[in-house]
């Protein structure tokens, strides 16, 4: 029996799965780490800790997978939009600055107001926002000139780990396409963006196809992990793109909807048509296949905030959510509208200054009304992303749901009613890691097309929309959008 290992390097931990050529997961591993928050709006990871986690996970997953299968190779996934500075010896000069870091808001807003910002979006597919490495590097140039002057390269976390593994500075087209500095059609660094950042092309890694393979893992890591010298490693792609692949949502009209700490809605397309309003991204999965959509800051983190601050339950565990949400399905929000922008927002409004709002409070509203309106507000934000995708690329026909929110049938039903679409629930906790495995199988020539791999993660349940509730949500969404417009300047 053959298997491929997929390793996903995330912002809260690194996880891995081993997937067989029959489509079965035979092993998994995880190593968690905490973010560093040195100031409000900052969000960093310590690179050495992430590297240690990746090597620990590789050791465990390879040991477990190779005990029951022949490991054909390893493929990598990683979180998008982060960057760090390293010196000539490859030593970190900064922590890894993640997608959640908003310190470069000023640089992003200034660029977005210029024609250059529109040009960069059209060529790179990355909306102008503080999340992008483009704006992070511009911030470092302005605010940390001593670090900027000492920097040999600006790289992402996968590039840091890849260099530690193979002594190569390479970046896959998928992660490169999320930097705001990569031409997604010519597959090369976009010179006007690089000029804005104030760097030279040699200060970035060499772009390579996500299916690229290398061998020759460092002797130290071979000894630690037990990997053979000729074990192929596939550089892989970004976590968002691979989550679609892992969820099997890569056909026309198929969208992957995820709500975990944050939220996202993405759809595969052969067309990276720019959105005139710059609401959605276009990232590369593989040559001629883009994953388009939007990510939001305010997903499960907003529910956790409500539970901590209003219900005073800071120790809430995953199994407690069903109890907390019980009763919500039996009521409506009764005209209560919630703007969920506690942590600023990315898609589709791209406004770091946006704030959370409960609107329409009356004496009849109790705790369950607030809780339901919270779930609806997050769902409305995702539906707005859906409208942006449809206006740019065409209709969404099927939605595949994953992430922690699927534990609540009430929340999944709200999503179905809001979108007026059937929602297929797939309990895939490691969709990005599974997507990395599938991409690895294709890169190694074990499968010719992604669809050839048996799909043993069948949808567990289908949720059907209620037309009457959808019409109520439509009216509420009109208020939701007009409230943001009216309050935008106040934010």
Secondary structure, 3 states (H helix, E strand, C coil): CEEEEEEEECCCEEEEEEEECCCCEEEEEEEECCCECCCCCCCEECHHHHHHHHHHHHHHHHHHHHCCCEEEEEEEEECCCCEEEECCCCCECCCEECCCCCCCHHHHHHHHCCHHHHHHHHHHCCCCCCCCHHHHHHHHHHHCHHHHHHCCEEECHHHHHHHHHHCCCEEEHHHHCCCCCEECCCCEECHHHHHHHCCCHHHCCEEECCCCEECCCCHHHHHHHCCCCCCEEEEEEEHHHHHHHHCCCCCCCEEEEEECCCEEEEEEECCCCCCCCCCCEEEEEECCEEEEEEEECCCHHHHHHHHHHCCCCCCCCHHHHHHHHCCHHHCCCCCCEEEECCCCECCCCCECCCCEEEECCCCCCCHHHHHHHHHHHHHHHHHHHHHHHHHHHCCCCEEEEECHHHHCHHHHHHHHHHHCCCEEECCCCCHHHHHHHHHHHHHCCCCCCHHHCCCCCCCCEEECCCHHHHHHHHHHHHHHHHHHHHHCCCC
